[in-house]
């Protein structure tokens, strides 16, 4: 794997699998699977599952299947299918020929349901959805049996066949497993196996009007594919008893083992596809790939390298207790990769014109700039310099405080890769606002060094005015303005904590010409400003860049203390 070395975090699932292999379980084979539902875009939490499932399979010389759990046609779209496949490939994993769909198994699942009816372990229930919830009971009170629970096998078979034939309306009947309405585990209180949905499926079209529930289809799909370790998040821990009940009562070809781990919760964002869909539909963001979103598509558009996400997922480890991961750790993982590979360029976000009075009129010279001080093989580039340049407006103060060391009247500073300049005059408009600086330069300091050894306290980035490339720059901050919004009490929801300053658009930034045609997705370090990525919205008239991450690394000291190695 490319990028800086990452400290491998403890992984209890790795230990369990190693022990199974040592004991010769499943013939010593390891087959995992990544089973997304195509009802939304993948987010960083899915990346943790992807890395875990594909990574463990590779580590133990096994294989990882890629299966769409497509059992709910009301929420599934081909757009989601395509995006999920693109994301897994982008993250760096290849399922080769092992692409499956739960819908591949609809006929077999139906046959097994019929077998459960024949053995008296499933029945057709005619209660409404509200009545089923009422009869289910609570955590402290047992459920009560449906009046339809003891229908004869013959009647159940006929009803189920007619359900498949489309003779009933949505919600008129369901098929339920007959387990135990008094079980302390609510998942075993006669769970629904099939419901009627008169809607087309994106793969099977109109062939079916009954669809299996996830809890019924999932374990049997695992068994059909020979999955040895079915790895899922902790919310399915209580479902494991049901997962095993189906495997115990159906003649399946193999017996997978379900293992649960804590899902990823990332500060200052949401990790629920339902909530992310709300953000998209209610236009709080520009789409699933908005760079503020925790989706892999959004992170890709923002410029996050896939190896940084893989490193982050390995670094946070795998446990059983929920925790909130500091967003700074993700940004740290991004910086350590980009620091090694991102070319350095200069960009002025809020330009202030500087006229160098003693520089030759009409002259443009090419100065040598280092592409990446961390990578000698990256070489150098030429940057143009002329009489008029732009600097950052924040790099000048007319009446500076004591510890402001950048440009001010009468003060000398260094221009990166260029010369020492001194401010000799300030030009203002009728409102008294500074619109231009007049400076002089020292020709003897070409390259940014003084032959007489005099020192300056500041080095500024700049862009040649006559060769500058126009750019729009989008500065992204956290999606939410508080780290954790899971406690939605007192009528508040996560939407009440959306950060109104999550996006700032700078319309008239100036770029050096070396990146005038940067391809979409190309990432650079804008010196002194941060890392930025070329956006697909760029045109021949105007480049568009997204800020990937700032230069400030608040997590670096923590990482160093924990022994995480940096490149």
N, C-alpha and C positions, 0 to 999 in steps of 0.2 A: 504494500500500500504506500502511495506517495505521500510526501509531506513530513512534518516533524515527527519524531518518535513520540508515541503516546504511552503513558503508563497504563498497563492493563489493570482494570479494576476487578475486584473479586466478583465471582459469578457462580451462585449456588446451582444454577441449572447446568452449567458446564460440569460441575462436580458430579451431579446426578447422572448425567449422560455418560461421563467417563466411567462411573461405577457400573452402569448397565452394560457398557461395552466390555469392561473387564470380566463381567460375569457371563458374557456370551448371550445376553438377552437379544431377541430378534436376530439371532445369527450373527451378532456383532455389528449389524447394520444400523445406520442412523439416517432416518428420512424425516425431515421437518417440512413445514409448509408456511407460506405467507398467504392468508386468505381474506383479502379485503372485500368489503361490500361496495359495489360500484354506485354509491349514493352520494358521492362528494369527492373532493380532491384530497389527496393524502397530505398529512401535516407532519411536523417534526416528531410527534408521538409515534406515528406509523414508521418513521425512519428507525426508531429504536427497535421496533419489532422486525423490520426488514433486516437490519444489521445483525440482530440476534439470531434469527432463523437461518439466514444464508450463511452467516459467519460460523455458527456451530456445525452446520452440515459440512462446510468446507474443512473445518478444523479436524473433524472426525472421519474425513474421507467419504462422506455420505452425499446426499443430494437434498435440495430444497425445492419443493413443488410450488408453483405459483397458481393459486386457484381463486377465481372470483366466486364468492358466495352470493350468487345472484338469485335469491329466492323471494325478492319483494319487488315486483315489476312497477309498483306505484311510485317508487323513489329512485329507480335506476335509469341511467342514461348512457348512451354510447360515448358522449363527451367525457363522462367520468371514467369509463373504461380506458379510453385512449390516454387520458391524462395520467392515470395510475401506471400504465405500462411505460409511458415516457419517464415518469419519476423514478421507477425502479431501475430502469436502464441508466438514467443520469446519475443515480446514486452509486452506480458501479457494479450492479449485480446482473447475472445472466441466468435465466431459467432454462435456457436451451430449448429442448422440445417439450418440457414439462409444464405446459400451460393447460389448466383444467378449469371447468366451470361446474358448480353445483347443479346447474341445469342439465349437464350431461347425464346426471344420475336420476332425473325425475321419474323415469319409468321404474327403475330399480327401487327407489324410495317408495313409490306407490305399491309395488309388489310386497315390500316388507310391511307396509301399513296394513295391507290386506291380511298378511300372515298374523300380525298382532291381533286383528279383529277375530280371526278364526281361533286363535288361542285364548280368546276372552280377555285380552290385555289392552284393547282399544275399543272405543264406542263413539257413535255419532251423537252429539249433544245438540239440542235445539234451543237451549237457553240463549238469551241475547248476551252481547258482550258485557253490558252493565250487570246482568244477573250473574254471569260467571264470576265477575269481580266480587260481587256481593257474597256469593256462595263460597268463595275462596277462603274467607276468614282473614285473620290478622296474625301478627307475630305472637300474640298472646292468646288468641282464640282459634280453635281448630276450624277447618272448613266443614261444609255439609255437602252431602252427595246430591248430585243433580237427579231430578226425577226421571231422567232419561238414561241414567247410568246402567241400568240393568236390562236394557233392550236385548233382545235375542241376537245371537250371532247372525242369523239369517237376515233379520231386519237391518242390522248395522251394515252388513255387506251390501244389501240392496240400496240403502240410503247413500252409502259412500260411492257406489257405482253411479248412482243418479247425480250425485254432487259433481263427479267428474264429467258426466255427460252434459252438464250445464242446465239442469232442470230447476235449479234453485237460485234465488237471489243472493247477492252478497250479504253475509251475516246471518243467513237463514239457518245454517247448520255449521258446525265445526266437527272435526275429528279430534278426540282427546285420548290420551293414554290413561289407562285405568291403573292407578298406582295406590295412593293413600291420601285421602282427604284430611286425615288427622296428623299427617307428618309435620314435625317441627320445621322442616325445610319446605317453604312455600313452593319451591320449584317442583316438588314431587306431588303436589296436590292436583292430580289429573291435568297435567299441562296440555295445552292445545298443540296438536301436531299439524293439522291442515286447516286452512280457512279458504273461503270462496272469494275469488277476485276476478270479476269479468273484465279483464284488461289484458292487452297484448304484452308479451314479454319481448325484450329486445333481441333475444336469440330464438326462442321457441315460437314466437309470434302468437297465433290464436289457438295453438294446439292444446293448451291447458287453461282451465278456469279455476283450478284449485292449486294452491301453492303451499309447500311445506314450510313450517316455521323453522327459524334458524336453529333452535335447540335440537330439533329432530334431524335436520339435514346435515348439520355440521359433523357430528361424530361419525355418522355413517359414511360421509364423503371421505373423512380421514381413513376409515377402515378400508374403503374401496381402493384408496391410493397406497395403502401399506404404510401410512405414516406411523412412525415409532414414537415420536414425542410431539404432542400437540400443545404448542406453547401459546398461551393467551394471557391476558391481563387479569388482575385480581378480581374484577367485578364478576368474573365467571367462576370464581372459586365455589360459590354456593350452587352453581349449575353443574359442577362436576359429578354430583350424585346422579343427576338426570342423564348426563353424558354416559356414565357407566351403566345406568339402568337399561338404556336402549341397546348398548353393546352386549349386555348380559342376556337380553331377551330377543335378540335378532341373530340370525345365523350369518354373522359377518365373516369376511375372509381373513381379517387380521384384527389385532387388539391394540390400538394406540393408547398411550398414556398421556393424560392431560396434566400440564404443569403451568402454574400461574406465577406471574411476576407483577410488580407494581408498575402502573402506567406512568408515563412521563407527564409531569405538571410543570409548566414553564411560567415563570413570573411575568407579569405585565401583558399577558395575552390569554386567549381561551383555546381549549383543546377539544372542544365538542364540535362535531360536524354540523349538528343542528344549529348551534350558535354561529358558527362560521357562515352557514347558509343564510342566516338572518342578516348578518353583516353585508353579504353580497346582495340579497334581494331588496333590502331596505336602503341600499346605496350608501352605507357608511364607508365603504371602500369601493375601489374601481372594478373589482372582480376577484375571482379566486386567486389570480396571480399578482394581486396588488402587493408590492414589497413590504407593506406593513403586516400582511397576513403570515401566520406561522405555517402556511402550506409550503410544501417543497417547491411548488411552482412559484410562489411568491419569493422564497429565499433564493431560488435560481435567478429570478429577474433582478433581485437586489444585489446579486453578485457573490453569494455565499458559495465557496467551492465545495463540491461533494465530499472531498476527503476531509474537510473541516467538520462536516456533519457526522461523518463516520467516526472521526476522532472523538467528537463530543459524545456520541452515543456510547462509545467504549469507556470514555472517561467517567461518565456518571454512574456506570455500573448497573447491576441488576439486583434488586432486592424485593422484599415482600411488603415493605411499609411505604405508604404514600409520603412523598415529600415534595416541596416546591423548589425547583432548581433555579438558581440565580441566572438571570438572562446574561449577566456579565461573563459567565463561564462559556456560553455559546459564542459570544463576541470574542472572547479570548481565543477560542479554537479557530475562529475565522481569521483573526489577526496573525496568528502564528504561521498559518499557511500562506496568506497573502504577503506577509513580510518577506518571505523567501522568494516568491515568484512574481509578484506584481511589479511591472515597470514603474519608475518614478517619472512624473511629468509635472508641469506647473500650470495651475489654473487660478484665476483671480475671480472670486465669487462676487464681490461688491467693489467694482473697479473705481479707482481714483487715478486720473491722468497725471503723469509726471512728465514734464518737459525738461530735458537736460540741455541747458543753455549753451554749454561749451562743446557739445558733441557735434561732429560735422553734419551739416544739413544734407539730407538725402542718402546718407550712408547707412547700409545695413550689413552688419558683420555676423558671422556664424560663430557661436561660442560652443565649446565642448561641455556636455553634461553627462553625468553618469546615469545609466539606466537603472541599475539596482546595486547598491553597495553590498548587498548580501550575496550577490551572484556575479562573480567576475566575468563569467562567460556571456553575460547579458550585454557587455560592451558599452559603447557611448553613443550619443546622438548629437546632432547639431541643433542649437536653438538660436533663432534670429534676435538681434539686438539693434536698436536704433535710437534716434533722438527722443522719440515719444514712447513711453511704456505705460503699463497699468500696474498699480500695486493695490493691495487690499486697503479699503477705506479705514478699517480698524487698525492698520499699521501706522497711522498718522494721528497725532494730537497736537493742536496748536498750543495748548497750555497743559503739558503733561504733568501728572503727579510724580512723586519722587521715584517710584519704582517702575516707571514706564520707560523702557530702553529702546523702543523703536523710533521711527522717524518723527522729528519735531523741528521747528525753525532753528537753524544754526547747528543741528546735530548731524553727525556722519554715521551712516550704516552701510552694511555690505549688501549688495544684490547677489543672490545665489548664482554662482558660475560666472559672474560678470565683473562689476566694478564697485568701488566705494563711491557713494554719492553723498552730497551735503545739501540740505534744504536751505535755499537762500531767499525764497519769497513764497507767499501764499495768495492765490487768486480766489476771490469770492464773488458770488452773485449778488443781486439786489437784496436778497433776503439775509445776507450775511453768511451763507453756507459755503464751505470750502468746495470748489469745483475743480481746482487744478493746483499743482505744486510746481514751483520752479526750482531746479536743482543744478548743481555742477558735479562733474565726475572727475576722478583722478585717473588718467590714462595709464599710469604706472601700476594700477591695481588689477589689471586684466586677469580674469580667472578667479578673482575674489580674494587675493592675497596682497599684502602691502610689502614692498621691498625694504622699507625702512623699519618694519616690525611693529608699526603702530597697530593698536587693537581697537576693535569696535565691539559693542555689546549686543548687536542684533544683526541677524541675517534675514533678509526678506525675499519672498518669492515674487515673481513679476511675469508679465507677458508683453511682448513687443506689440505696440498698438497697431502698426500697419499690417502685421501678419496674423493678428489674433483671429481665432475662430469663435464665432458666436455660439453660445450654448445655453440651454436651460438646465439647471441643476436642481434636483429634488432632494431635499434634506428630510430624512425619515427619523422619527423618534418612536418610542414605544406606542403600541396600539391602545393600551389602557394606561390610566394615570395612577393606578394602584396595583401592587404586585399580585394580590389574590382577590378574586371576585366570586369565589365559590360560595361564600355565605350571603345568599340573596334573601336577606330578611328585611322587615319593615317596608316591604313593597319595592325595594331597590332591585334592579337587575344589572347584569354586566354592562348593559348599554348605557347605564347612568354613569359609568366610569370610563367611557371612551375618551381618549385624550384629544382635546380640540386642537392641540399643537403637534399632532402626530405627523403632519406633512407641512413643510414650508417650501414653496416653489420660488426659485431665483431665476428670473426670466432672462437676464442679460449678463451672464457670466462670460469670461474671456478665457479661452484655452490656447495653449501653445499649438502651433500648426502640425506637430508630429502626430496628433491623434485626430486629425480632421476627418478621417474616414474610418474611425475605430469600428470594428464589427460588433454587432449586437452581442452582449455577454462578455466583452473584453473588460478586464478589470485593471485598474491603475491605482497607484498611490498619488493623490494630488498632494504635493509636498506641503507639509505643515497643516493640512486640512483633514486628511483621512483617506480611506479607500473608496473608490467610486467605480461604478459599472455602467457601460454603454447600454442604453435602453433601446428596445425595438422601435420606440416612437421616433428615433432619430431620423432626420431627413438630410438631403444634400444641402439644404439651406441652413439647417440648425441641428447641432448635436444635442442629445438629451442624455444626461447622466444621473444615476441614482447613487446616493451615498450608501455604501455597503455598511461601513462601520467607521467610527471616529478613530483617531490615533491614540486617544487616551485609553489606557488599559488598567481599569480599576481592579481586575481580578488577578493580575500578574503576580502580585506579592503573595496572594493566597496560594496560587498554583506553585510558586517557588517553595513556599513553606511545606506544601504537601508532597514535594518531590517530583512534580510533573516536569518532565524534560521538555525544554524548548529547543528549536533548531538554531 
